[in-house]
Amino acid sequence: MLKIFEQKIKYNTFAQKGVFLMSARYPAYITFIFILMVYYAATINRNTAWKDDIALWQDVAVKSPGNPRGHNNLGNAYKGDGRIEDALREYKTALKLNPYLADARNNLGVIYKEKSLLDEAIAEYREALRHTHFPDHLKAIHRNLGGALGRKGFLDEAAREYEEAVRLDPHDGDSYYNLGVLYSQKGLWDKAANAFSEALKIKPDDTEAQEGLQKALLLRQFRRGTHSGLSR
């Protein structure tokens, strides 16, 4: 960033000197140089605003207060910095400006879930699903909704959300892992083993999935042995 800043300053200084040399004979050139100087001055100011995400999106929110995505992205920056209440405010502002902004709904749901406001989180996720058609967005929202439903104890509904997430993205190892956990909670060891196995195909070094698979295989074998013993 410093090297680029110095180059632009030098270029602007050169351009300013050129104005005096060319002013009498080349008025169009002067106009071009003037526009160039204004452009680079604005770029320098923008580079200063880009020193971090918060400064960048604060700058956007101040200069374009009616831009819902600017407020949503500022909320993301605040959340990344641990400023949860500030993030919450920005997401709500974004939704006042555009109630159909699925990203802000999803992000608001994430904060509600972290605050254990699960009913509110579920409502936001479901509303977000109504307002996006992008597969990556849908996958993330279904996965988040599955997590909130699982914490509420709605295991069947949660499983359906994770299943939809992996349908949208068969390489979503996290959703396969979460499915394995849910199936384990329900005692469905065959399904749990299959889900953990799929997760490990995508992330072979996932130690939690490895442990989940070992447990599922062990308990599946134990259940089969028990059933076999009873049938004799």
Buried (B, 14 or more C-beta within 10 A) or exposed (E): EEEEEEEBEEEBEEBEEBBEEBEEEBEEBBEEBEEEBEEBEEEBEEBEBEEEBBEBBBBBBEEEEEBBBBBBBBBBBBBEEEBBEBBBBBBBBBBEBBEEBBBBBBBBBBBBBEEEBBEBBBBBBBBBBEBBEEEEBBBBBBBBBBBBBBBBEBBEBBBBBBBBBBBBBEEBBBBBBBBBBBBBBEEBBEBBBBBBBBBBEBBEEBEEBBEBBEBBBEBBEEEEEEEEEEEE
